[in-house]
Amino acid sequence: MTTTVSFTAPTAVGPRRISVAYERTGSGEPLLLLHGIGHHLQAWEPVTRVLAAEREVIAVDLPGFGVSPPLPDGVPYDLPTVASVLGAFCAELGLDRPHVAGNSLGGLIALELGRAGLVRSVTALSPAGFWTEPERRYAFGTLRAMRRAALAMPLPLIERLSRGAAGRTALTSTIYARPGRRSPEAVVAETLALREATGFHATMAAGRGTTFDQDVKGIPVTVAWGTADRILLRRQGIRAKRVLPDARLVRLPGCGHVPMNDDPALVARVVLDTSR
């Protein structure tokens, strides 16, 4: 069940009251799950049950995505601010340095939480921030095209397309290598999440000059990349390894940009291995 919590967080423009939606399940050491841009916490559903067998899992809708409200007016969506907001969120929920796993934008934020000493391990799945400028422009252009397509389609068309494997491929093959595995209901929900994401443009604007170029020391770090990632190409994993020399670099064979759907067992194992 989705719950919303409100708390005061430090931001670049001073303390602000912020609300974040999340789901919490399982028991054990806490594990925070962060989705990518334009997605929502349900991106993690294929692996949540396996993770919850060993961890208390807290899946978050990032501010301005899913059902979380946008950040207050004037609060930037830059990496330090969002990481600070999530640090305050963890404090509000009584999570003492949780493990964290993130995908894409969520992977970048997870690494920043690790760098800031706010978590006890990091698993970053196809994290943003290790691109060249042409690679960043390509990724952003792809994401904008996906958003425009989602905005252009009426709901009955989205529902009709999602009912067939070919339609689900048309809607989601940019992020999934195996889109036929996604349920029709999930495809409809994530297409709507993409078009209704109030934080989309501000996050894209904040990401233009963002790279991750500092090591994360003192905690276990895994960077995992799908071999069929069509948004953030897998060669960026090699760059990540140069920045994070002590991190474990893992290939996810046959997985796309959002690998939790493509190979849930493998992704769950990678996350749990890191958090052990």
Disulfide bonds with the S-S distance in Angstrom:
none
